[in-house]
Each structure stands twice: as structure tokens, then as C-alpha cells.
Amino acid sequence: MKIDKRQIENNINWLVSNGSPPVKYLTHKYLLKNDLCSKTMQKLWKGVENCSVAKEIFSK
């Protein structure tokens, strides 16, 4: 089963809108290829640092 470009864009949009802070960060980093030094990426990283799920994962 192949998915077309529109489906990929819809899936990426869903991740950006509905994902947890770590998912949003990784989507912007790896799928959208955003510059890691950009203000957007810095803001997303702060969201990861403040995310309770990420804190729980990295504290183990």
C-alpha cells in the first residue's frame, strides 16, 4: 500500500497539531527539516523539556 503526497502532508499536519511536545519537536526536526537554531525549534525544545511525559522517560 502506497500513500500519496497529500496523505503524507495530512499526516504531518496531524502530528504537528496533535502530537505530544516530543513528537512535535521530532516532526519539525526530521520530517520538516527545520533549522535547529530557529526560534520555532528552540520553543519546541522548551516544550519537550517541560513535558511531564519526557521528564518521566528520561528520569528512568
Sequence and secondary structure as in RCSB ss.txt:
>XXXX:A:sequence
MKIDKRQIENNINWLVSNGSPPVKYLTHKYLLKNDLCSKTMQKLWKGVENCSVAKEIFSK
>XXXX:A:secstr
    HHHHHHHHHHHHHHS HHHHHHIIIIIS   TTSHHHHHHHHHHHT HHHHHHHT 
